Amino acid sequence: MVDRRFAPVSGPAGEGAVLPQRKTGRSAGYDLASTADVTVEPGKVALVPTGLKAYMNDDEVLLLYVRSSLAVKKGLMLANGVGVIDADYADNPDNEGHIMVAMANLGPAPVTIARGERVAQGIFTNYLTTADDVAGGAREGGFGSTGAR
């Protein structure tokens, strides 16, 4: 059993990372914040760095959802709808498991996300596999790499 937790990535990418917290006792999600000012142009996608990686058990996943305030007030959505952070993403050789939030701007004007602004909620959950599941090999890369090779 792994000690489920967030940790900063090493080096400059992890500088300024804020360990996520649930804001109330009944909150499901941990708020993830940006470690840089990022401008998302209209109709474009930008990666928002969090400076974090996540450790979890093999049968768990961290799901990322856009904070509702960004969607309603700023017209930002996650480019992939829901971000999926697999258990083997942490400490991968390409980017050490750095969680980057892919934000899409649906509005007519550029939107700047400020350093320290909370951009997503992360929810840890278990998942199920089929009885005849045959998983592939080990993770070979970082962001967007599962099944890419």
Sequence and secondary structure as in RCSB ss.txt:
>XXXX:A:sequence
MVDRRFAPVSGPAGEGAVLPQRKTGRSAGYDLASTADVTVEPGKVALVPTGLKAYMNDDEVLLLYVRSSLAVKKG
LMLANGVGVIDADYADNPDNEGHIMVAMANLGPAPVTIARGERVAQGIFTNYLTTADDVAGGAREGGFGSTGAR
>XXXX:A:secstr
    EEEE SSGGGTT      SSTT   EEEE SS EEE TT EEEEE  EEEE  TTEEEEEEE HHHHHHH 
EEETTSSEEEETT TT TTTTT  EEEEEE SSS EEE TT EEEEEEEEE    TT         STT TT  
